[in-house]
Amino acid sequence: TRSMEMRSHVVKISNQVAEMERQHAVASITLQHLEGLPENAVTYRPLGKCFVLERPPVLAERMKAVQAKNEADAVGKLKLRQQFIDRLKENEKQLEELMDQFEKASQRSGGASAAAVKH
C-alpha cells in the first residue's frame, strides 16, 4: 500500500512539473513577443477573467518574475520527486528482503517437519 501511495505521489509530482514546464514555455514565448513591441505599445495582462492595461516593460518584468518562480518551484518538485523515488526503491528492497527471510524460514520449518516425520 505504501509503495502504491508513493508511486501515486511520484506521478502527481511529475504531472505538476510537466505543467510548470508548459507554463515556462508559455512565459518564454510571451517574453519573446513583448521584446518586439515598442515601449509605448498598448498591452494587456490577464487578471482573473478580465484584462488590465499595462506597459510592455512592466508586463515583461512580471512575466520574468513568474518564470523565475516556476523554475524554482520545478527544481523543488524535482527534488521531492527524487526523494519519493529513493524511498520507493528502499521500500521495495526492504520488501524483497522480508520476502526472502520469510521464504527461508518457511523452508527451514518445512525441512524440520520433514525430518521429524522420518524419525
C-alpha positions in Angstrom: 0.0 0.0 0.0 2.8 2.4 0.9 4.5 1.7 -2.4 1.3 2.4 -4.3 0.9 5.7 -2.4 4.4 6.7 -3.2 4.0 5.8 -6.9 0.9 7.9 -6.9 2.8 10.9 -5.4 5.6 10.4 -8.0 3.0 10.6 -10.8 1.3 13.6 -9.2 4.6 15.5 -8.8 5.7 14.5 -12.4 2.4 16.0 -13.7 2.9 19.2 -11.7 6.5 19.5 -13.1 5.1 19.0 -16.6 2.6 21.7 -16.0 5.3 24.1 -14.7 7.4 23.4 -17.8 4.4 24.2 -20.0 3.8 27.5 -18.1 7.6 28.2 -18.5 7.3 27.7 -22.3 4.3 30.0 -22.5 6.1 32.7 -20.5 9.1 32.4 -22.7 7.0 32.8 -25.9 5.2 35.8 -24.3 8.5 37.4 -23.4 9.8 37.0 -26.9 6.7 38.7 -28.3 6.9 41.5 -25.7 10.6 42.2 -26.6 9.5 43.0 -30.2 6.9 45.6 -29.1 7.7 49.3 -28.7 7.7 50.6 -25.1 4.6 52.7 -25.6 2.5 49.9 -27.2 -0.8 49.0 -25.7 -0.7 45.6 -24.0 -2.9 43.9 -21.6 -2.2 41.4 -18.8 -4.8 38.8 -17.6 -6.3 39.5 -14.2 -8.8 36.8 -13.4 -11.4 36.8 -16.2 -10.5 40.3 -17.4 -7.5 42.1 -18.8 -5.7 45.2 -17.4 -3.8 47.7 -19.5 -0.1 47.5 -18.8 3.1 48.8 -20.5 5.2 46.1 -22.2 8.3 46.6 -19.9 6.2 46.2 -16.8 4.5 43.2 -18.2 7.8 41.7 -19.3 9.2 42.1 -15.7 6.1 40.4 -14.3 6.5 37.5 -16.8 10.2 37.2 -15.8 9.2 37.0 -12.1 6.6 34.3 -12.9 9.1 32.4 -15.0 11.8 32.5 -12.2 9.2 31.4 -9.6 8.1 28.5 -11.8 11.7 27.4 -12.3 12.4 27.5 -8.6 9.2 25.5 -7.9 10.1 23.0 -10.6 13.5 22.4 -9.1 11.9 21.9 -5.7 9.3 19.5 -7.1 12.0 17.5 -8.9 14.0 17.1 -5.7 10.8 16.0 -3.9 10.1 13.5 -6.7 13.6 12.1 -6.4 13.1 11.7 -2.7 9.9 9.7 -3.3 11.7 7.6 -5.9 14.5 6.9 -3.4 12.1 5.9 -0.7 10.1 3.8 -3.0 13.3 1.9 -4.0 14.2 1.5 -0.4 10.8 0.1 0.5 10.9 -2.3 -2.4 14.3 -3.5 -1.3 13.1 -4.0 2.3 10.0 -5.9 1.0 12.3 -8.2 -1.1 14.5 -8.8 1.9 11.4 -9.6 4.0 10.1 -12.0 1.4 13.5 -13.7 1.2 13.5 -14.1 5.0 10.0 -15.4 5.0 10.9 -17.9 2.3 14.0 -19.1 4.1 12.0 -19.5 7.4 9.3 -21.5 5.6 11.9 -23.7 4.0 13.6 -24.4 7.4 10.3 -25.2 9.1 9.3 -27.4 6.1 12.7 -29.2 6.3 12.4 -29.6 10.1 8.9 -31.1 9.9 10.0 -33.5 7.1 12.9 -34.6 9.3 10.6 -35.2 12.3 8.3 -37.4 10.1 11.3 -39.6 9.1 12.2 -40.3 12.7 
